[in-house]
């Protein structure tokens, strides 16, 4: 059984915005606010690093596969590996 991660309210806002932040599609004030939060919050920094690694793995796998089923298997394997090295 997996344990849910509970973030403080300010961290929850950052975590919900991480994909857009990592894609660089937020406006400058939001990007700056998340930068400032990540500079101060180790748990959110760790979560952001995990998300970046996941995005990078998915992008690398996507370039290697045309078969969606095979890609799905590889993505799930990448998630497992990232979780194993995250803790």
C-alpha positions in Angstrom: 0.0 0.0 0.0 1.3 3.4 -0.9 1.2 6.3 1.6 -0.2 9.6 0.2 2.1 12.6 0.5 0.4 15.4 2.3 1.9 18.9 1.5 1.3 22.1 3.5 -1.1 24.4 1.6 1.7 26.6 0.2 3.5 23.5 -1.0 0.4 22.1 -2.5 0.0 25.2 -4.8 3.6 24.7 -5.9 3.3 21.0 -6.5 0.1 21.5 -8.6 1.9 24.0 -10.8 5.2 22.0 -11.2 4.4 20.6 -14.7 3.7 24.1 -16.0 6.7 25.5 -14.1 9.1 22.8 -15.5 7.7 23.4 -19.0 8.4 27.1 -18.5 4.9 28.2 -19.5 4.0 30.2 -16.4 4.1 33.9 -16.3 7.2 35.6 -14.9 5.6 36.4 -11.5 4.5 32.7 -11.0 7.9 31.4 -12.1 9.6 33.7 -9.7 7.3 32.7 -6.8 7.9 29.0 -7.4 11.7 29.7 -7.8 11.6 31.4 -4.4 9.6 28.6 -2.8 11.9 25.9 -4.2 14.9 27.8 -2.9 13.5 27.5 0.7 11.6 24.2 0.6 13.6 21.0 0.4 10.6 18.6 0.1 9.3 20.6 -2.9 12.8 20.8 -4.4 13.0 17.0 -4.2 9.5 16.7 -5.7 10.5 19.1 -8.5 13.7 17.1 -9.2 11.6 13.9 -9.4 9.1 15.5 -11.8 12.0 16.8 -14.0 13.6 13.4 -14.1 10.2 11.8 -15.0 9.6 14.3 -17.8 13.1 13.8 -19.2 12.7 10.0 -19.1 9.3 10.2 -20.9 10.8 12.5 -23.6 13.7 10.2 -24.1 11.4 7.2 -24.4 9.1 8.9 -26.7 11.9 9.5 -29.2 12.7 5.8 -29.2 9.2 4.3 -29.8 6.4 4.4 -32.2 4.4 1.7 -30.5 2.2 3.2 -27.7 1.9 -0.1 -25.8 5.7 -0.6 -25.7 6.1 3.0 -24.7 3.6 2.6 -21.8 5.6 -0.3 -20.4 8.9 1.6 -20.7 7.3 4.7 -19.0 6.1 2.6 -16.1 9.5 1.0 -15.7 11.1 4.5 -15.7 8.6 5.6 -13.0 9.6 2.6 -10.9 13.3 3.3 -11.3 12.8 7.0 -10.5 10.9 6.1 -7.3 13.6 3.6 -6.3 16.3 6.3 -6.6 14.2 9.1 -5.1 14.1 7.8 -1.6 
